[in-house]
Amino acid sequence: MVNIPKTMKAWIVTRTGKLPGILELKTNWPTPTPPKTGEIMIRVSYAALNPGEIKVMAMAAPCRVNTIAGMDFVGEVIQIGPTTPKSHSDVRVGMIVGGTVPLMNMWRGAGALSEYLVLPAHTVVEKPKGLDESVAAGLLGIAGQTNAVIMRAANLHQGDKVLINGASGGVGCISIQVLRGMGVHVTAICSAKNEAFVRRLGAEEVIDYNAHKSLPDYLTSVCAEPGNRPFDAIFNNIKNEPLYTRSPKYLKPNGKYLDIEAGPFGYFKLSKWWPVILGGTPRTHINILSRPSSDSAKDAAAWIEKGWIKEIPVDSTFEMDNALQAYERMVSNRATGKIFVKVK
Ligand SMILES: NC(=O)c1ccc[n+]([C@@H]2O[C@H](COP(=O)([O-])OP(=O)(O)OC[C@H]3O[C@@H](n4cnc5c(N)ncnc54)[C@H](OP(=O)(O)O)[C@@H]3O)[C@@H](O)[C@H]2O)c1
């Protein structure tokens, strides 16, 4: 029987606004109440950070005060709520699981930057054996789950060609490896300092975004060269409207532009909906919004089992007490791979 203390350490979002003033480390935050039917309690070992968390914290969402920061986690299941004949979860006490905290649970006060976390059992996935616990949250959380949504929407085949804008970030560094696992040719856009990094992950061609005044101009000229063919898909992780509006010059007519950058606001992009007859872009724009799902986490775990993911690149790992520095690193927009916080 695990001894669960009444209070725990947790990073609390005390108000909405900009970091760092809105986050406080509390050492006596009430431990979540024991799991109810269908729920589990997890002792968190590591959290992984995402830029989206900062965007959510900045929004004036009044219900999001005094909640716990952090979404992606990995940790050990230490308690399972009462089972009923209908509960058929395969989660066991002692299992190491990972995932991301669903928004509803965040609003109710659950967060990855806390020692204990209670979540519905169906939202987590068992950590694959070949994945180190210290980096597992970087794959089983948002970065991996978003890739699962992108890959389903992209529906690519061996031999296809994909361009990734923002290839060195948390999402892009997984996309490269999954695409290479599928036999897809990858062209990565990143800065020169990250060229060796993205090549190590599997990118065959690299474009330094600082070396070209206009990426669409450069891509247009490369695509026009004899022997070069347009892309089957573009994965966009960085704000760059012209990359889409000028894509007919380098994206196949039936190619897809898969955009994660704008999150929920991407559905309202004018360029996406503007009719072609009135000057709109004749290419399919798909706004990707990843919703926490154990199915997506399972897809990500399966990539480890298939041997497609060779590494979860670690930009940096911070101790729990230094999570503010981890968020500062995230805000810098310079992370190469994922940023982790050691919670345990
Ligand atoms: N829609 C969704 O469901 C969803 C899910 C996940 C993430 N997102 C969003 O997608 C975006 C990317 O997420 P992420 O986790 O991959 O971010 P991240 O890890 O913070 O990305 C940082 C990387 O971006 C690169 N970068 C910065 N400026 C660049 C530019 N102009 N061109 C190319 N690369 C550039 C940096 O490389 P250099 O230092 O070399 O510039 C760095 O490696 C974020 O805006 C995030 O909020 C959305």
The ligand as a MOL file (V3000), in Angstrom:
LIG
                    3D

  0  0  0     0  0            999 V3000
M  V30 BEGIN CTAB
M  V30 COUNTS 48 52 0 0 0
M  V30 BEGIN ATOM
M  V30 1 N -2.4150 22.5360 -33.3360 0
M  V30 2 C -1.9510 21.7280 -32.4070 0
M  V30 3 O -2.6490 20.8330 -31.9230 0
M  V30 4 C -0.5290 21.9260 -31.9310 0
M  V30 5 C 0.1240 20.8940 -31.2660 0
M  V30 6 C 1.4660 21.0760 -30.9060 0
M  V30 7 C 2.0870 22.2870 -31.1850 0
M  V30 8 N 1.3880 23.2900 -31.8000 0 CHG=1
M  V30 9 C 2.0490 24.5580 -32.1400 0
M  V30 10 O 2.9980 24.2700 -33.1650 0
M  V30 11 C 4.1260 25.0970 -33.0360 0
M  V30 12 C 5.4050 24.2410 -32.9840 0
M  V30 13 O 5.3980 23.4450 -31.8070 0
M  V30 14 P 6.7540 22.7850 -31.2780 0
M  V30 15 O 6.4430 22.0900 -30.0070 0
M  V30 16 O 7.4170 22.0350 -32.3680 0 CHG=-1
M  V30 17 O 7.5890 24.1240 -30.9790 0
M  V30 18 P 9.0610 24.2920 -30.4010 0
M  V30 19 O 9.6580 23.0010 -30.0450 0
M  V30 20 O 9.0350 25.3490 -29.3650 0
M  V30 21 O 9.8170 24.9020 -31.6850 0
M  V30 22 C 11.0480 25.4680 -31.5050 0
M  V30 23 C 11.8130 25.2950 -32.8030 0
M  V30 24 O 11.3000 26.1880 -33.7960 0
M  V30 25 C 12.3860 26.5630 -34.6310 0
M  V30 26 N 12.1310 27.8320 -35.2840 0
M  V30 27 C 11.9600 29.0430 -34.7050 0
M  V30 28 N 11.7280 29.9820 -35.6450 0
M  V30 29 C 11.7530 29.3430 -36.8500 0
M  V30 30 C 11.5330 29.7580 -38.1950 0
M  V30 31 N 11.2780 31.0260 -38.4950 0
M  V30 32 N 11.6010 28.8340 -39.1650 0
M  V30 33 C 11.8610 27.5380 -38.9000 0
M  V30 34 N 12.0700 27.0610 -37.6310 0
M  V30 35 C 12.0040 27.9700 -36.6220 0
M  V30 36 C 13.5580 26.6860 -33.6660 0
M  V30 37 O 14.7550 26.4160 -34.3570 0
M  V30 38 P 15.8840 27.5390 -34.5310 0
M  V30 39 O 16.3910 27.8780 -33.1490 0
M  V30 40 O 16.8910 26.8700 -35.3680 0
M  V30 41 O 15.2150 28.6960 -35.1890 0
M  V30 42 C 13.2770 25.5890 -32.6280 0
M  V30 43 O 14.0130 24.4150 -32.8850 0
M  V30 44 C 3.8890 25.9520 -31.8030 0
M  V30 45 O 3.3280 27.1950 -32.2090 0
M  V30 46 C 2.8550 25.1700 -31.0200 0
M  V30 47 O 2.0620 25.9910 -30.1660 0
M  V30 48 C 0.1000 23.1300 -32.1780 0
M  V30 END ATOM
M  V30 BEGIN BOND
M  V30 1 1 1 2
M  V30 2 2 2 3
M  V30 3 1 2 4
M  V30 4 1 4 5
M  V30 5 2 4 48
M  V30 6 2 5 6
M  V30 7 1 6 7
M  V30 8 2 7 8
M  V30 9 1 8 9
M  V30 10 1 8 48
M  V30 11 1 9 10
M  V30 12 1 9 46
M  V30 13 1 10 11
M  V30 14 1 11 12
M  V30 15 1 11 44
M  V30 16 1 12 13
M  V30 17 1 13 14
M  V30 18 2 14 15
M  V30 19 1 14 16
M  V30 20 1 14 17
M  V30 21 1 17 18
M  V30 22 2 18 19
M  V30 23 1 18 20
M  V30 24 1 18 21
M  V30 25 1 21 22
M  V30 26 1 22 23
M  V30 27 1 23 24
M  V30 28 1 23 42
M  V30 29 1 24 25
M  V30 30 1 25 26
M  V30 31 1 25 36
M  V30 32 1 26 27
M  V30 33 1 26 35
M  V30 34 2 27 28
M  V30 35 1 28 29
M  V30 36 1 29 30
M  V30 37 2 29 35
M  V30 38 1 30 31
M  V30 39 2 30 32
M  V30 40 1 32 33
M  V30 41 2 33 34
M  V30 42 1 34 35
M  V30 43 1 36 37
M  V30 44 1 36 42
M  V30 45 1 37 38
M  V30 46 2 38 39
M  V30 47 1 38 40
M  V30 48 1 38 41
M  V30 49 1 42 43
M  V30 50 1 44 45
M  V30 51 1 44 46
M  V30 52 1 46 47
M  V30 END BOND
M  V30 END CTAB
M  END
